[in-house]
Amino acid sequence: MLLTQALGRKVVGVDDASTLGTVSGFVVRPDEPQLAALRLRRPGGRGAVLPWARVRAVGADAVMAVAAPADAAEGTEKAEGPALSKHAVKHGEVLGKRVLTDRGDEVGEATDAEFDPESGALLTVLVGEQALDAGRMTGLGSYALVLHAGGTSSDADTAWAGAGEG
């Protein structure tokens, strides 16, 4: 499934079918690469971060998730599993991010990414017509998403390894 296909989907609580919000973005862990959380727009326009560990299913019409515990303070949820830094939450978005190789070559802009809706694993990053292996991610920050340039001879690697030259 593509990230852009999940944008705008309603997020529904599995316990009571309450509306938790709509998907407005994503937080990606580049070291995995994995969706760490969904950004939500809650009723009333407030933003929230829903840890991926609480997502139970991503369906055609909605995302099913476990709601935050009643005693959790607004906006203070912590992701289950490895902790996310404030930097990761703030800058962990892939869509629209500049894509560079670890050699400093410009690849382009991330227009989309494919993820596994069951595990949240990021599979590919789309830069224009190119589908680049997300397993090559080495970093993600405020400025860019960085991919290992690698040394394989696949068509995709050949197509983007020289991006920015000439």
Protein Blocks (a to p, Z undefined) as FASTA:
>chain_A
ZZklmgopacddfklopafbdcfbdcddfklpccfbdcdddehhiacdddfklpmbdcfk
bccdddddfklcghiaccehjdddfklmmmmpfghpacddfkopafbjcfbdcddfknop
afbdcehjbccdfklpcbdcfkbccddebjafbfklmmmmmgoiZZ
